[in-house]
Amino acid sequence: MSHSETHAEHHDESHGSVKTYLIGFVLSVILTAIPFWIVMEGDFTKATTLWSIVTFAIVQIWVHLKYFLHLNFTTEDGRANTFSFLFSAMIIVMVVGLSVWIIYESNAMMMY
């Protein structure tokens, strides 16, 4: 087997099939519809509604990472990609969070 054939097979394995994309899509729709229904129903307390939304959001993030971005820990390459993604996400959260904090504190200091 030549190098180009091996590379093509490895490249195809890293992408999902139609089945995995459909599973991800259906799970995403369900994980969006349930919190929407909880909010529209209005029968739950605010705390229950908030925690339900947060829980379903975290599960939906996992679904997107697994079924659409194909991040996993099963292979060495998968672990490297996952850690690269997590590091990038951490940097983005820090930059945005610290920027909001600086702007908020600057605004508070302008009031005096």
C-alpha positions as CSV (number, residue, x, y, z in Angstrom):
1,M,0.0,0.0,0.0
2,S,1.4,3.4,-1.0
3,H,1.7,6.4,1.3
4,S,-1.1,8.2,-0.6
5,E,-3.5,5.3,-0.1
6,T,-2.7,5.1,3.6
7,H,-3.1,8.9,4.0
8,A,-6.4,8.8,2.2
9,E,-7.8,6.0,4.4
10,H,-6.6,7.8,7.5
11,H,-8.2,11.0,6.2
12,D,-11.5,9.2,5.6
13,E,-11.5,7.7,9.1
14,S,-11.2,11.1,10.7
15,H,-14.4,12.3,9.2
16,G,-17.8,11.1,10.3
17,S,-20.3,9.1,8.2
18,V,-23.8,10.3,7.3
19,K,-25.1,8.1,10.2
20,T,-23.0,9.9,12.8
21,Y,-24.0,13.3,11.5
22,L,-27.7,12.3,11.6
23,I,-27.3,11.0,15.2
24,G,-25.6,14.3,16.2
25,F,-28.3,16.3,14.5
26,V,-31.2,14.4,16.1
27,L,-29.6,14.6,19.5
28,S,-29.0,18.3,19.0
29,V,-32.6,18.9,18.1
30,I,-33.8,16.9,21.1
31,L,-31.4,18.6,23.5
32,T,-32.7,22.0,22.2
33,A,-36.4,21.1,22.2
34,I,-36.5,19.8,25.8
35,P,-35.2,23.0,27.5
36,F,-37.4,25.0,25.1
37,W,-40.4,23.0,26.3
38,I,-39.4,23.5,29.9
39,V,-39.2,27.3,29.5
40,M,-42.4,27.5,27.5
41,E,-44.3,25.3,29.9
42,G,-43.4,27.5,32.9
43,D,-44.5,24.9,35.5
44,F,-41.0,24.6,37.0
45,T,-39.2,26.9,39.5
46,K,-36.6,29.3,38.1
47,A,-33.8,27.3,39.7
48,T,-35.0,24.0,38.2
49,T,-35.4,25.7,34.8
50,L,-31.9,27.3,35.0
51,W,-30.2,24.1,36.0
52,S,-32.1,22.1,33.4
53,I,-30.9,24.5,30.7
54,V,-27.3,24.4,31.9
55,T,-27.3,20.6,32.1
56,F,-28.8,20.2,28.6
57,A,-26.3,22.8,27.2
58,I,-23.3,20.9,28.6
59,V,-24.6,17.7,27.2
60,Q,-25.2,19.4,23.8
61,I,-21.6,20.7,23.9
62,W,-20.4,17.1,24.3
63,V,-22.7,16.0,21.4
64,H,-21.2,18.7,19.1
65,L,-17.7,17.8,20.1
66,K,-18.2,14.1,19.6
67,Y,-20.4,13.9,16.5
68,F,-19.5,17.1,14.6
69,L,-15.9,17.9,15.6
70,H,-15.0,14.2,16.1
71,L,-12.9,14.8,19.2
72,N,-12.1,11.7,21.2
73,F,-9.5,10.3,23.5
74,T,-9.3,6.8,21.9
75,T,-6.3,7.5,19.7
76,E,-3.1,9.4,20.2
77,D,-4.1,11.8,17.4
78,G,-7.5,12.2,19.0
79,R,-6.1,13.1,22.4
80,A,-3.8,15.7,20.8
81,N,-6.7,17.3,18.9
82,T,-8.8,17.3,22.0
83,F,-6.2,18.9,24.2
84,S,-5.5,21.5,21.4
85,F,-9.2,22.3,21.3
86,L,-9.5,22.5,25.1
87,F,-6.4,24.8,25.3
88,S,-7.8,27.1,22.6
89,A,-11.2,27.2,24.4
90,M,-9.5,28.1,27.7
91,I,-7.6,30.9,26.1
92,I,-10.7,32.3,24.4
93,V,-12.7,32.1,27.7
94,M,-9.8,33.9,29.5
95,V,-9.5,36.6,26.9
96,V,-13.3,37.3,26.7
97,G,-13.8,36.9,30.5
98,L,-10.9,39.2,31.4
99,S,-11.9,41.7,28.8
100,V,-15.4,41.9,30.3
101,W,-14.0,42.2,33.8
102,I,-11.6,45.0,32.8
103,I,-14.4,46.9,31.0
104,Y,-16.7,46.4,34.0
105,E,-14.1,47.6,36.4
106,S,-13.2,50.6,34.2
107,N,-16.8,51.6,34.0
108,A,-17.1,51.3,37.8
109,M,-14.1,53.5,38.3
110,M,-15.5,56.2,36.0
111,M,-18.5,56.7,38.3
112,Y,-16.4,58.3,41.0
